[in-house]
């Protein structure tokens, strides 16, 4: 077997050339990597996470009344009583979730300070949107906590047992009156047996009543006040009905050790209209409304966050007022204002600018709007995409303010190309109305005198970007060049 070259006791591959390590290092130092140029500029952000919706600030400007209202309701939990259920309403970006999370954190912190068993469980019903998933997630959370409780209790009892072996009087002095070491052992064994029976709930596969029973047993295992926060609660009701809310709001009458309170958060002020009257009365014991922010309030919020998010003097003086003004036009949405400020900062960093200017804010506004349009168009159903594509083809061929009949003719041609089902003209008219509500097209009903009324339709989104998103759909990419035939018309 030939000798293998050795270097400092390590095996190396056979080479028929020599490498000078110093030359390699010098070459590496002279090379500019992909990210080196991007890292060479001075960072503008100090802590970008402060500008994200998931961040819960230590202080929430202009929400003191709502926070105090929540606190006066939930303080009952610190006395071991059942707090009233709370429904929180308000449009997107009005601080509902941030305020509720802030109060929850303070509640849990105070409960630990006074050694009161109280905890808050948060569920986003836009993600966890069925009764099964909500109950399974809650059950598994409490099962995990119960296992921790058992472990802590077993550890205490083992310490007590060890102490009792040398001092029998320690048993009487303990927090439970055991008459012998054997009794301590029996209790430890019983606890470990209970822990072994704490089986997690699978995310699918069980009957719902079994999941509910497991959740009920888990929450009632020890004495506690459990506050269950259901964000986007209207999405849960929309998909699964009000069974979950009925079960949760009625379970206190059956619980022995624990108490449950519900906080529901919704953007829809009317979602309770669809609830069973019994659920509505028990769920909406307290209601708190979050009004939209005005431009001055948004300015305060942005200033408060920007002090932490950006380095000193990184913002020109007109950046925050402009972000606040743009967001105030969007129904006082603080989330929109924060997104705008963060995106403007990111654009400034990419430009390797010294700071964020008004120009960066305006570019950020265009970018966010375009991103929104792209996401809305991308997630449209196939039939809606075909209707939109028909309108797009007409616009591309110089036909403006098209009517429903013209759109329907092109739509049928596209369906033939794809071998797709052809909807009725009435249904296509409904889809056009939906696109109008989404802000993708502008559909206006106009009178044609004795010829009746029709809808005049025009695009409200950039043509090139919309076309690119539609053609990225695997089904629509099969469409060959379709040139719309449009009947000559006399326009006023």
Secondary structure, DSSP 8 states (H G I E B T S, - for coil): -----EETTEE----SS---HHHHHHHHHH---TTHHHHHS---BS-GGGGSTT---S--TT-HHHHHHHHHHHGGGGGTS----EEEEE-TTSSHHHHHHHHHHHHHHHHHHTT--EEEEEEETTTS-SHHHHHHHHHHHHHHHHHHHHHHHHHHHHHHHHHHHH-TTHHHHSSS--SSHHHHHHHHHHHHHHHHT-----SSSS-HHHHHHHHHHHHTSS--EEEEEEETHHHHHHHHTTHHHHHHHHGGGT-SS-EEEEEEEES-TTGGGGS-HHHHHHHTSEEEEE----HHHHHHHHHHHHHHHB-TT-B-TTHHHHHHHHHHHTTS-HHHHHHHHHHHHHHHHHTT-SSB-HHHHHHHHHHHHHHHHHHHHHTS-HHHHHHHHHHHHHHHTT--SEEHHHHHHHHHHHHHHHT-----HHHHHHHHHHHHHTTSEEEEEEE-GGG-EEEEEEE-S-HHHHHHHHHTSTTGGG--------------
